[in-house]
Amino acid sequence: MDWYFAPVDDERCPFKSVDDIKIFLNDTYTRRFYENSVYTYIIGAEDYTVCFIDYEGELYQNVTGGGGGGHEWAYDTMTISDITQTSFTAQCGGMTLYEEPVSVSMKIVMDDGLWKIDSFEKN
């Protein structure tokens, strides 16, 4: 399969390089969660599924095809439980891009001085 990449030129994008994305992922997810999740394809895949590359000093996005999904979260429905000094559970409802109801439960833990997602489960 041929790969097709296009420059990321949206000024709203906070990322200018793959390293910027790596920093964000490291600050958002625990290593255990990241390495065992679908998020590894964002920058770590060795095939056409990789989403971003650096090319000639600019960030490029894979536009080959496929895609994913997205969600719109109803943050006003979020509940927090199982609170300790080093972790808590957050639950939130929302809608998929196909307007189907969805809810998630996330385990958030203190890791390297930052609150990070350690597990993410759709209900």
N, C-alpha and C positions, 0 to 999 in steps of 0.2 A: 504494500500500500504506500502511496506517495503521501508525504507530509506537507501541509501548507500552513505557513505561519504569516501573521500580519502584525505590524507594529501596534503596540498599545499606545494610542495617542489621545486618550480621553483625559483631560486635565483633572477630572475628579478622582482618577486612580492614584492612590497614595504610593504605589510601588513604581520604582524606576528600574529595578533589576531583580534577578532571581534571588540575590542575597537579601534584598528588602523583604521578599516573600518569606524566605527562610527565617528571618528574624521575627516576623509576625507570627509564623507558625510555632516557633520555639517559645514565644511569649504567650501563646494562646492555649496550646495543647501540651500535656505531659508527653515525654518521649515514648512511653509505653503505649499511650493511646494513638499517637501519630503513626508509629511504626506498625500498628496493627489495624489501621483504618484505611478507608478508601482515599484519604487525603494524600497518601504518598504519591499518587499519580500526578499531583499538581506540579511537582518539580523533580520527582525522583524516578519516574518510569524510564525504561530503556526502549520504549516503542512509541508508536504514534499517539498513544494516549496521554503523553506528557502535555501539560497545558501551557507551560511557559518556558521560554529559553531566552538567553541573552544573545544578541546578534549585533555585531558592529557597535557595541556600546549602548544598545537600546533593548528594552523589554519587548518581546514578541509573544503573541498568543497563538496557540494552535487553533486554526479555523477549518481543520480537515472535515469535521462532521461529528456526528454523535451528539453529545451534549449531556446535560444533566437536568437537574430540577432545582427548584427553589421553593422557598416558603415565605409566607408573610406571617410574622409572629404577633400574637395579641399580648403584648407585654403587660397589659393591665390585668391579665389572668395569671401571671406568674406567681407561684408559691414557693417558699423556701422552707426546707425541713431538714431534719437530721444535722443540726448545726453543732459543730465542735470548733475547737481552736484552729484546726487544720483542714477542715472540710465542711461541705454542706451539699445538699441536693436541691436542685432547682427544677421545677416542672412548669411547662408553659404550653398553651394551646395555640393553634393557628390554622392556616389554610395552605394547601399546596398550590402550585401554579395552575393546577387543574380544578381549583376550588373545592378540594376534598378536605374535610377536617382532619387535623393531625395534632398529636400532642407528643411532647418529648420530655424525657427525664435526663438530667445531666448531673453527674457527680463532679463537683468542683473541689480541687485540693490545692493546698499551699505547696508550691514546688519552686525551689530556687528563689524564694522571696516574692513570688507572683502567684496569684490565683489563676489556676489553669484547669481546662476541661480534661478530666481523666476518663470519663465514659459518657456516652451519648446513646440513648435508646429511644426509638420511636415507639409510641404506645398505640 
